[in-house]
Amino acid sequence: MNATPDTALRETLADFVYREARLIDEKQLDAWYELFAEDGLYWIPLGPDQRDGLNHASLMYEDRLLLKLRVERLKQPRAFSQQPESRCQHVLQRPEIESAGADGYRLRTPFFYAEARGDEQLIFTGIVRHHLVEEDGALRIREKRIDLLNCDAALPSVQLFM
C-alpha cells in the first residue's frame, strides 16, 4: 500500500463508504453486515476524544455478534421498536483518507443522518471514521467509529445504524 493513495484507490475507498451508507438507508442490513471484517467493531463513543470503547462507556460498542443480533431483531416484522417502521437517510461529504499503510486504510467522513419513525424525526451530525482492511480480496470494515457532534448530550434512542 502506498503512503499517498492514487486516484483510483481514493475512488474505490469513497465508493465503499457511500455504498455502506446506502445499504443502511435501503435496509439491506444483511449485505451491510457482510461488509464487516471478522473482528469488526461498530462504535459510537459517549464522549468527545474518547480513546477506546472497552474502558469507557459508549453509546454503542458492538462486535459482529452483537451487530448480527441487532440486524436480526430489526428484520422481525413484529419488533415493537419498529412499529411504525424506522427509515433513515445519510448525507455524506466526500471521505478523506487519513492514512494508508500495512494496517489498512483510515478514512474520515463528515455526515448528517436523519432517522424518521412515525411523526418523529431525529437528526444527528458528526464524523464517521472507517478503518478498512483487505480481507479475502475485498475491503472490509475493521472499525466504524461514529463521533457525534453532541455525543455527551442526553440523546434519544437510535433504532437503525448511522
C-alpha positions as a printed NumPy array, in Angstrom:
array([[  0.   ,   0.   ,   0.   ],
       [  1.248,   3.453,  -0.823],
       [  1.55 ,   6.339,   1.61 ],
       [ -0.288,   8.542,  -0.88 ],
       [ -3.116,   6.556,  -2.482],
       [ -3.664,   7.083,  -6.197],
       [ -6.873,   8.46 ,  -7.669],
       [ -8.34 ,   5.027,  -8.464],
       [ -7.8  ,   3.85 ,  -4.887],
       [ -9.33 ,   7.046,  -3.477],
       [-12.396,   6.473,  -5.668],
       [-12.634,   2.838,  -4.565],
       [-12.484,   3.791,  -0.882],
       [-15.014,   6.618,  -1.3  ],
       [-17.369,   4.311,  -3.232],
       [-17.131,   1.796,  -0.392],
       [-18.18 ,   4.397,   2.192],
       [-21.052,   5.649,   0.018],
       [-22.25 ,   2.092,  -0.644],
       [-22.11 ,   1.238,   3.052],
       [-24.383,   4.202,   3.898],
       [-26.746,   3.357,   1.038],
       [-27.122,  -0.233,   2.263],
       [-28.266,   1.094,   5.639],
       [-30.638,   3.643,   4.062],
       [-32.165,   0.921,   1.878],
       [-32.361,  -1.512,   4.834],
       [-30.169,  -4.071,   3.123],
       [-28.87 ,  -4.958,   6.56 ],
       [-27.578,  -8.45 ,   5.745],
       [-25.433,  -7.055,   2.918],
       [-24.307,  -4.243,   5.244],
       [-23.365,  -6.733,   7.962],
       [-21.218,  -8.659,   5.477],
       [-19.05 ,  -5.537,   4.962],
       [-17.556,  -6.055,   8.443],
       [-14.327,  -7.967,   8.97 ],
       [-14.416, -10.988,  11.263],
       [-13.001,  -8.792,  14.053],
       [-15.103,  -5.784,  13.018],
       [-16.447,  -3.259,  15.534],
       [-19.212,  -0.664,  15.388],
       [-18.563,   2.084,  17.929],
       [-20.269,   5.313,  18.958],
       [-18.288,   6.94 ,  21.816],
       [-20.115,   8.61 ,  24.688],
       [-17.626,  11.468,  24.994],
       [-15.54 ,  13.6  ,  22.655],
       [-11.983,  12.344,  22.077],
       [-12.748,   9.009,  23.77 ],
       [ -9.721,   6.74 ,  23.366],
       [-11.358,   3.312,  23.499],
       [-14.679,   1.575,  23.981],
       [-13.574,  -1.099,  26.411],
       [-12.505,   1.075,  29.344],
       [-15.122,   3.811,  28.865],
       [-18.886,   3.817,  28.498],
       [-20.111,   4.146,  24.909],
       [-23.417,   4.796,  23.218],
       [-22.725,   1.635,  21.184],
       [-19.773,  -0.732,  21.151],
       [-20.724,  -3.806,  19.183],
       [-18.729,  -6.646,  17.675],
       [-20.051,  -8.829,  14.842],
       [-22.119, -10.999,  17.179],
       [-23.961,  -8.023,  18.663],
       [-24.367,  -6.464,  15.203],
       [-25.897,  -9.709,  13.932],
       [-28.346,  -9.795,  16.84 ],
       [-29.388,  -6.191,  16.15 ],
       [-29.807,  -6.876,  12.421],
       [-31.941,  -9.961,  13.12 ],
       [-34.12 ,  -8.012,  15.568],
       [-34.659,  -5.203,  13.049],
       [-35.733,  -7.744,  10.415],
       [-38.531,  -9.123,  12.609],
       [-41.897,  -7.779,  11.397],
       [-43.264,  -7.791,  14.954],
       [-40.357,  -5.92 ,  16.581],
       [-42.082,  -3.451,  18.912],
       [-39.446,  -0.762,  18.379],
       [-40.25 ,  -0.84 ,  14.665],
       [-43.969,  -0.09 ,  14.932],
       [-44.123,   2.044,  12.855],
       [-41.005,   1.165,  10.905],
       [-37.954,   3.464,  11.081],
       [-36.47 ,   4.995,   7.944],
       [-33.15 ,   6.791,   7.6  ],
       [-31.076,   8.885,   5.238],
       [-27.342,   9.602,   5.239],
       [-25.842,  12.72 ,   3.66 ],
       [-22.074,  12.376,   3.434],
       [-19.251,  14.682,   2.5  ],
       [-16.506,  13.128,   0.425],
       [-14.42 ,  10.711,   2.528],
       [-10.884,  11.862,   3.267],
       [ -8.084,   9.314,   3.591],
       [ -6.27 ,   9.986,   6.863],
       [ -3.79 ,   7.157,   6.444],
       [ -2.956,   4.205,   4.245],
       [ -0.488,   1.57 ,   5.282],
       [  0.11 ,  -2.039,   6.175],
       [ -2.747,  -1.948,   8.724],
       [ -5.29 ,  -0.786,   6.122],
       [ -6.981,   2.499,   5.339],
       [ -8.348,   5.057,   7.757],
       [-10.993,   7.422,   6.417],
       [-12.783,  10.441,   7.86 ],
       [-16.232,  11.412,   6.582],
       [-18.398,  14.278,   7.928],
       [-22.089,  13.368,   7.811],
       [-25.694,  14.271,   8.521],
       [-28.014,  11.421,   9.461],
       [-31.78 ,  11.603,   9.754],
       [-33.972,   8.883,  11.187],
       [-37.759,   9.048,  10.967],
       [-40.347,   6.913,  12.71 ],
       [-43.999,   7.846,  12.608],
       [-44.322,  11.589,  13.271],
       [-40.851,  11.872,  14.827],
       [-37.587,  12.688,  13.089],
       [-34.127,  12.7  ,  14.647],
       [-31.148,  14.437,  13.09 ],
       [-27.54 ,  13.727,  14.024],
       [-24.298,  15.095,  12.669],
       [-20.674,  14.26 ,  13.219],
       [-17.69 ,  12.438,  11.781],
       [-17.625,   8.777,  10.832],
       [-14.219,   7.126,  10.856],
       [-13.754,   3.91 ,   8.938],
       [-10.798,   1.608,   9.404],
       [-10.892,  -0.575,   6.303],
       [ -8.779,  -3.649,   5.645],
       [ -8.447,  -6.061,   2.769],
       [ -9.809,  -9.481,   3.678],
       [-10.19 , -12.298,   1.14 ],
       [ -9.625,  -9.863,  -1.719],
       [-12.329,  -7.401,  -0.628],
       [-12.485,  -4.299,   1.533],
       [-13.967,  -4.907,   4.982],
       [-14.709,  -2.697,   7.97 ],
       [-12.404,  -3.409,  10.887],
       [-13.876,  -0.494,  12.837],
       [-16.606,   2.019,  12.196],
       [-16.415,   4.81 ,  14.75 ],
       [-19.082,   7.495,  14.791],
       [-18.135,  10.686,  16.635],
       [-21.408,  12.537,  17.132],
       [-21.192,  16.295,  17.478],
       [-23.325,  16.141,  20.628],
       [-22.281,  12.691,  21.884],
       [-22.261,  13.805,  25.524],
       [-25.849,  15.151,  25.406],
       [-28.941,  13.246,  26.539],
       [-29.778,  11.508,  23.27 ],
       [-32.945,   9.714,  22.195],
       [-32.893,   6.059,  21.152],
       [-31.436,   5.426,  17.714],
       [-33.13 ,   2.413,  16.098],
       [-31.043,   1.897,  12.959],
       [-27.333,   2.288,  12.178],
       [-25.597,   5.576,  11.496]])
